[in-house]
Amino acid sequence: MRLNKFISETGICSRREADGWIAKGRVSINGIKAELGTQVGDGDEVMVDRQRIGAKPKSVYIMLNKPVGITCTTERHIHGNIIDFVGHAERIFPVGRLDKDSEGLILLTNNGDIINQLLRSENHHEKEYIVTVDKPVTEVFLKRMAGGVRILDTMTKPCKIRPTGKCEFNIILTQGLNRQIRRMCELLGYTVLHLRRVRFVNLKLGALKSGQWRNLTEAELSKLMGSDKPRPPSPAPHSPVSPTTERQLPRARHQQAKQRQRKQLPKQ
C-alpha cells in the first residue's frame, strides 16, 4: 500500500496532506525518512513527527437521508457541510453528490477504494429519484427525457422514466452529470420543485426519516460490493451437429472407403 494512502486511511488527514508531510520529512518508516511513493508493508512502523500511527480503522458505510440545505462536501469551513451534519467519529466522505437543493439517500464511507468502483459510469449503477415539476408531465416530455437530451455538451444516456402523478415522475439514471435531472427538465421547459433520491444501486431509502442515518446491513453491503464486479465473459456459441448431419456421416465415410478400395484394385 502506498504510504500516503496508509496515512490517510488512519483518518488523520487526506492523501494530499500526507504527501505534504512526506515531502517535508515529517514521516518515517522503520526509523528511515520516507519518500513520496514509498510502499508500506505488513509490520512496518510508520511515524509522523516521531509519533507512531496505527493501522487503518474498520471500514464504515452509512446511509443518510440528506435534508435540503446540506452540502455534499468535506470542506469543513462551508456552512451546512455534510461531514459536520453527520458528526461521525470516523473521517468519512460522501460517495458522489446530491445537490444542496435536493434530498434523499446518500452513502458515506471511510473506504476510498470503493468510490471509483461505485461511480464508474461503465458499471451502469442505477440511481432512482422521485421528481416534482412546475407543470403537468406529458408523453412528449417523458419520451424526450427517456431518449436522452443534450446538456453540458453531451447527450444523456437513455433512462427509465414513468409518471407517478400529474406533475410528478419517477426516473432511474445510470450516470451522474452535474445537476443532471434539473438541467434536463429545464431544457424541456420544466422547473424542478422537489427532487428526492430514493435508491442507489440496491440501497433503498425506505422509512429512514430526513436527517437520520444508519449503518448498512451486512446483506446490503455484500450486494453493493458485488455490484461492481465484472460479469464473466459469455461462452463461445456451441454449434451442435444436427440429427440430419449425424445420419449422413456414416454414409459419407462408407462412400470414401469404397473410393479408396477402387483406387487400390489392379488394372485388368
C-alpha positions in Angstrom: 0.0 0.0 0.0 1.3 3.5 -0.9 2.4 5.5 2.2 0.0 8.4 1.6 -2.9 6.1 1.4 -1.9 4.3 4.6 -1.7 7.6 6.4 -5.0 8.9 5.1 -6.8 5.7 6.0 -5.9 6.1 9.6 -8.2 9.1 9.5 -5.7 11.8 10.5 -5.5 13.6 7.1 -6.2 13.3 3.4 -3.8 11.8 0.8 -2.8 15.2 -0.4 -2.0 16.4 3.1 0.0 13.2 3.7 2.1 13.9 0.6 2.9 17.3 2.0 4.0 15.8 5.3 6.2 13.2 3.5 7.8 15.9 1.3 8.6 17.9 4.4 10.4 15.0 6.0 7.9 14.6 8.8 7.2 10.9 8.0 9.4 7.9 8.6 9.1 4.1 8.1 11.0 1.8 10.4 13.2 4.8 11.5 14.1 5.8 8.0 12.9 9.1 6.4 10.2 8.3 3.9 9.9 9.5 0.3 6.9 10.1 -1.9 5.6 6.9 -3.4 7.1 4.7 -0.7 5.2 1.4 -0.1 4.1 0.3 3.4 4.2 -3.4 4.1 2.7 -5.5 6.9 4.6 -4.9 10.2 6.2 -1.7 9.1 6.3 1.1 11.7 5.1 4.4 10.3 5.7 7.5 12.4 4.6 11.1 11.8 6.5 13.7 13.8 8.1 10.8 15.8 4.6 9.7 16.8 3.6 6.2 15.7 0.3 5.9 13.8 -1.8 2.8 13.7 -3.3 0.7 11.0 -6.4 1.8 9.2 -9.6 1.8 11.1 -12.5 -0.5 10.4 -14.4 0.4 7.3 -17.6 2.4 7.8 -20.6 2.5 5.5 -23.6 4.6 6.4 -26.8 5.7 4.6 -28.0 9.2 5.2 -31.4 10.7 4.3 -29.9 14.1 3.4 -32.2 17.1 4.0 -32.5 20.1 1.7 -29.8 22.7 2.6 -27.0 20.3 3.4 -24.0 20.4 1.0 -22.2 17.2 0.0 -18.6 18.4 0.7 -15.8 17.5 3.0 -14.8 21.2 3.3 -15.5 21.9 6.9 -15.4 25.7 6.6 -18.5 25.5 4.4 -21.7 26.1 6.5 -24.0 23.1 6.4 -21.4 20.6 5.1 -22.4 17.0 5.3 -19.5 15.9 7.5 -20.4 18.2 10.4 -24.1 17.4 9.9 -23.5 13.7 10.3 -20.9 14.1 13.1 -19.4 10.7 12.7 -16.4 9.7 14.9 -14.5 8.4 11.8 -13.3 10.5 8.9 -15.9 9.8 6.3 -16.8 11.3 2.9 -19.8 11.1 0.6 -20.0 8.7 -2.4 -20.9 11.0 -5.2 -23.1 14.1 -4.6 -26.6 15.2 -4.1 -27.4 18.8 -4.8 -27.9 21.2 -1.9 -31.5 21.8 -3.0 -32.2 18.0 -3.3 -32.8 15.5 -0.6 -32.7 11.7 -0.1 -30.3 8.8 0.0 -26.5 9.4 0.0 -23.9 6.9 1.0 -20.9 7.9 3.2 -17.8 5.8 3.9 -14.2 6.0 5.0 -13.2 3.4 2.4 -11.8 5.4 -0.6 -11.2 2.3 -2.7 -14.9 1.8 -3.4 -15.8 5.3 -4.5 -14.4 5.0 -8.1 -15.9 1.5 -8.4 -19.4 2.7 -7.5 -19.3 5.9 -9.5 -17.7 4.4 -12.7 -20.2 5.1 -15.4 -19.5 1.8 -17.3 -20.8 -0.1 -14.3 -24.3 1.3 -15.0 -25.2 1.6 -11.4 -28.8 2.8 -11.0 -29.9 5.9 -9.0 -33.6 6.3 -8.6 -35.4 9.6 -8.0 -38.9 11.0 -7.4 -39.3 14.4 -9.0 -42.0 17.1 -8.8 -42.1 19.8 -11.5 -44.0 23.0 -12.1 -46.5 21.8 -14.7 -48.1 18.6 -15.9 -45.8 16.0 -17.4 -46.7 15.0 -21.0 -46.0 12.0 -23.1 -43.7 14.1 -25.3 -41.7 15.2 -22.2 -41.4 11.6 -20.9 -40.3 10.4 -24.3 -37.6 13.1 -24.6 -36.3 12.5 -21.1 -36.1 8.8 -21.7 -34.3 9.0 -25.0 -31.7 11.5 -23.8 -31.1 15.2 -24.3 -28.0 17.3 -24.8 -26.7 19.1 -21.7 -23.2 20.1 -20.7 -22.0 19.4 -24.3 -23.0 15.7 -24.1 -26.1 13.5 -24.7 -27.5 12.0 -21.6 -27.8 8.2 -21.6 -31.3 6.7 -22.2 -33.1 6.3 -18.9 -36.2 4.7 -17.4 -39.0 7.2 -16.5 -42.7 6.9 -15.6 -45.3 9.3 -14.4 -46.4 9.0 -10.7 -48.7 12.0 -10.6 -49.9 14.9 -12.6 -46.7 16.9 -12.0 -44.6 14.1 -10.7 -42.4 11.3 -12.2 -40.0 8.5 -11.2 -36.7 8.4 -13.1 -33.8 6.0 -12.9 -30.4 7.2 -14.2 -27.1 5.3 -14.7 -24.9 8.4 -15.0 -24.3 11.4 -12.7 -23.8 14.6 -14.6 -23.9 17.8 -12.5 -27.5 18.7 -11.7 -28.5 16.3 -14.5 -32.2 16.0 -13.8 -32.7 19.7 -13.2 -30.8 20.6 -16.4 -32.7 18.0 -18.5 -36.1 19.4 -17.2 -35.0 23.0 -17.8 -34.0 22.2 -21.4 -37.6 20.9 -22.0 -39.2 23.9 -20.3 -39.8 22.5 -16.9 -38.6 23.6 -13.5 -37.9 21.1 -10.7 -39.7 22.0 -7.5 -38.7 18.9 -5.4 -36.2 16.1 -6.0 -35.6 13.1 -3.8 -33.3 10.2 -4.3 -34.9 7.0 -3.1 -32.5 4.3 -4.2 -28.8 3.9 -5.0 -28.0 0.5 -6.6 -29.5 -1.9 -4.1 -29.8 0.5 -1.2 -33.3 1.8 -0.6 -34.2 4.8 1.5 -37.3 3.1 3.0 -38.6 4.6 6.2 -35.4 6.4 7.1 -36.5 9.9 8.2 -35.0 13.1 6.8 -31.8 13.9 8.7 -31.3 10.4 10.0 -28.6 7.9 9.1 -27.9 4.3 9.8 -25.1 1.7 9.1 -25.6 -0.6 6.2 -26.5 -4.2 7.0 -24.1 -7.0 6.1 -26.5 -8.1 3.4 -26.8 -4.6 1.8 -23.0 -4.2 1.9 -22.3 -7.6 0.4 -24.7 -7.0 -2.5 -23.4 -3.4 -3.0 -19.8 -4.6 -3.2 -20.7 -7.4 -5.6 -22.4 -4.9 -7.9 -19.1 -3.6 -9.3 -17.6 -7.0 -10.2 -17.4 -7.5 -14.0 -19.6 -10.2 -15.4 -17.8 -13.3 -16.7 -17.5 -13.4 -20.5 -20.2 -15.4 -22.3 -19.0 -18.8 -23.5 -18.5 -19.1 -27.3 -21.7 -20.3 -29.0 -21.7 -24.0 -29.5 -22.8 -25.4 -32.9 -24.0 -28.9 -32.3 -24.2 -31.3 -35.2 -27.8 -31.6 -36.4 -29.5 -35.0 -36.3 -29.6 -34.9 -40.1 -25.9 -34.4 -40.4 -25.3 -37.2 -37.9 -27.3 -39.7 -40.1 -25.3 -38.6 -43.1 -21.8 -39.1 -41.6 -21.7 -42.9 -41.7 -22.9 -43.0 -45.3 -20.2 -40.4 -46.3 -17.5 -42.4 -44.5 -18.7 -45.6 -46.3 -18.5 -43.9 -49.7 -15.0 -42.6 -49.0 -13.8 -46.1 -48.1 -15.2 -47.6 -51.3 -13.4 -45.0 -53.4 -10.1 -45.8 -51.7 -10.7 -49.6 -52.4 -11.3 -48.9 -56.1 -8.0 -47.0 -56.4 -6.1 -49.9 -54.9 -7.6 -52.6 -57.3 -5.1 -53.8 -60.0 -6.0 -52.9 -63.6 -7.4 -55.8 -65.6 
